[in-house]
Amino acid sequence: MNLHDHLSTLDHSKIGWTLKVRVTRMWETVNNNGDVITHHMLLLDSLQNTHMLATVRHDLWFNFNNAIFEGGLYNIVNVRFDLKSLHDFLDIVLAYEPHRKPLYSADVIGVMEDLEAQQTIHTHVGDRQIVRFRIRDGSVSHSVHLWGPLNANTLPLYANYVDRPIIVILASMKLSYFRGRVTITNLPSSKIFINLSHEDVFMMRNRLVEEGHLHINGL
């Protein structure tokens, strides 16, 4: 008998579910005034490699604040889940090309170049901060726009890194296509990894060296 239920088995049949999951991502949704509305967590059932998005209202978050952290492994016991079916939207979503899906997110890897200083620009929702740079794989280059104030996720972009070229992984990004150009922008769930010790980073760095792209970022 399993001591824990799997994410894939969750339904409305009971309120006493017992889960063992890892929180792989955490982010907040805010309104135009900057007030937090909801807290989101991406849960991973590592035994079945199953993911599920969990959302907690801000007024209930005090029950979990300072108790749940990104990357942690947790036992969740005696809980009821309100499951939202996406079946009605599936046909609509599948009809879109990936880069045209409004809420479609993608992971992108490439060399960061042409990093600009943070700017504040006026938008229809008020003044917003933006960080711009380009990401290149050696031949193709796309523009990246990161909206919002500098935080723990974006500040490292301005650090002085010894390892060059600087390879970034942009996780959970939105891809927009307009007038033949792709623009990469961030979502509340987006995360940035810089010169990560990861196989994909090693492979890209080796390929750039072999193809003679060491001039990127001033080298």
C-alpha positions in Angstrom: 0.0 0.0 0.0 1.3 3.4 -1.0 1.9 5.8 1.9 1.4 8.7 -0.4 -1.1 9.5 -3.2 0.2 10.5 -6.6 -0.7 13.8 -8.3 -2.1 11.9 -11.2 -4.7 10.2 -9.0 -6.2 13.4 -7.5 -9.9 14.0 -8.0 -13.0 15.2 -6.0 -13.7 11.9 -4.3 -12.2 12.6 -0.9 -10.7 15.4 1.3 -8.0 13.3 2.9 -5.3 13.3 0.2 -1.7 12.7 1.4 1.0 13.8 -1.0 4.8 13.9 -1.1 5.9 16.6 -3.6 8.7 18.9 -4.4 8.0 22.6 -5.0 10.0 23.3 -8.1 8.8 26.9 -8.7 7.0 29.6 -6.7 5.7 33.0 -7.9 3.0 35.5 -7.1 0.3 37.2 -9.1 -0.2 40.9 -8.4 -2.7 43.5 -9.5 -2.0 46.9 -11.1 -1.4 48.4 -7.7 1.3 45.9 -6.9 -0.8 44.1 -4.3 -0.4 40.3 -4.1 -3.5 38.4 -5.2 -2.5 34.8 -5.3 0.5 32.6 -4.7 1.4 29.8 -7.1 3.5 26.7 -6.7 4.5 24.1 -9.3 4.5 20.7 -7.6 6.4 17.7 -8.8 5.6 14.1 -8.0 9.1 12.7 -8.7 8.1 9.1 -8.6 5.8 9.6 -11.6 7.4 12.7 -13.0 4.1 14.5 -12.8 3.6 18.2 -12.4 0.7 20.2 -11.1 0.1 23.9 -10.5 -1.2 24.7 -7.0 -2.7 28.2 -6.3 -3.3 29.6 -2.8 -5.3 32.8 -2.1 -3.3 35.6 -0.5 -5.6 35.7 2.5 -4.8 32.0 3.2 -1.1 32.2 2.5 -0.2 33.1 6.1 -0.8 29.4 6.9 2.2 28.5 4.6 4.4 31.6 4.7 7.9 30.9 5.9 7.1 27.2 5.8 7.3 26.4 2.1 10.3 27.3 -0.1 11.3 26.7 -3.7 13.1 23.4 -4.1 11.8 21.9 -0.8 10.3 18.5 -0.4 7.1 18.4 1.5 4.4 16.0 2.9 1.0 17.5 2.3 -1.6 15.7 4.4 -5.4 15.8 4.9 -6.1 18.3 2.2 -8.8 18.8 -0.4 -8.0 19.9 -3.9 -10.4 22.0 -6.1 -9.4 20.8 -9.6 -9.9 22.9 -12.6 -10.4 21.1 -15.9 -8.7 22.5 -19.0 -10.5 20.1 -21.4 -12.8 22.8 -22.7 -9.9 25.0 -23.7 -7.7 22.3 -25.2 -8.9 22.6 -28.7 -8.5 26.3 -28.7 -5.0 26.1 -27.3 -3.9 23.4 -29.8 -5.1 25.6 -32.7 -2.4 28.2 -31.9 1.1 28.0 -33.1 3.4 27.8 -30.0 4.8 31.4 -30.2 1.2 32.8 -30.6 -0.3 31.2 -27.5 -1.0 34.0 -25.0 -0.1 32.0 -21.9 2.3 29.6 -23.5 5.7 29.5 -21.8 9.0 28.2 -23.1 12.5 27.7 -21.9 15.2 29.4 -23.9 19.0 29.1 -23.8 21.6 31.3 -25.4 24.4 33.8 -25.1 23.4 37.1 -23.5 24.7 40.2 -25.3 23.9 44.0 -25.6 22.6 44.2 -22.0 21.2 47.7 -21.4 20.8 49.6 -18.2 17.4 49.3 -16.5 14.9 51.9 -17.8 11.6 53.2 -16.5 9.0 53.8 -19.3 5.4 55.0 -19.2 2.7 52.4 -20.1 -1.1 52.3 -20.0 -0.8 50.8 -16.5 1.6 53.4 -15.3 5.4 53.6 -15.1 7.2 50.3 -15.4 10.8 49.2 -15.2 12.3 47.2 -18.0 15.6 45.4 -18.7 16.5 44.8 -22.3 19.2 42.5 -23.9 19.6 40.1 -26.7 20.0 36.3 -26.7 21.9 34.5 -29.4 22.8 30.9 -30.2 25.6 31.9 -32.5 23.6 32.6 -35.6 20.0 33.6 -34.6 19.4 36.6 -32.2 16.2 37.6 -30.4 15.3 40.5 -28.2 14.5 39.9 -24.5 12.4 42.3 -22.4 12.2 41.7 -18.7 9.4 43.8 -17.1 9.3 44.7 -13.4 11.7 46.0 -10.8 15.1 44.5 -10.5 15.0 41.7 -8.0 16.9 38.6 -7.0 16.1 37.1 -10.4 17.4 39.9 -12.6 20.1 41.6 -10.5 22.7 38.9 -11.3 22.5 39.9 -15.0 24.7 42.9 -14.1 27.3 40.9 -12.2 30.9 40.8 -13.6 31.2 37.1 -14.7 34.6 35.6 -15.4 33.3 32.8 -17.7 32.5 34.1 -21.1 30.5 34.1 -23.2 27.7 34.5 -20.6 25.1 31.7 -21.2 21.6 32.2 -19.8 18.7 29.9 -19.4 15.4 31.8 -19.5 12.8 29.5 -17.9 9.1 29.9 -18.4 9.2 32.8 -20.8 6.5 34.2 -23.2 7.3 34.3 -26.9 5.7 37.0 -29.0 5.7 37.3 -32.7 5.1 40.6 -34.4 6.1 41.8 -37.9 8.4 38.9 -38.5 10.3 39.3 -35.2 10.3 37.2 -32.0 10.4 39.0 -28.7 11.0 37.1 -25.4 9.3 38.5 -22.3 8.9 37.3 -18.7 5.9 35.9 -16.9 5.4 35.9 -13.1 6.7 32.3 -13.2 9.8 33.1 -15.2 13.3 32.4 -13.8 16.8 33.2 -15.0 19.9 30.9 -14.7 23.3 32.4 -15.5 26.3 30.1 -16.4 24.5 27.2 -14.8 26.4 24.0 -14.3 24.2 22.1 -16.7 24.8 19.8 -19.6 23.0 22.1 -22.1 25.2 25.0 -21.0 28.4 23.0 -21.4 27.3 21.8 -24.8 26.5 25.3 -26.0 29.7 26.7 -24.7 31.8 24.0 -26.5 29.9 24.5 -29.7 30.5 28.3 -29.6 34.2 27.7 -29.1 34.4 25.2 -32.0 32.5 27.6 -34.3 34.6 30.6 -33.4 32.0 32.7 -31.7 34.4 33.9 -28.9 34.0 37.5 -30.1 30.6 37.6 -28.5 30.3 39.9 -25.5 33.7 41.4 -26.3 35.9 38.3 -26.3 
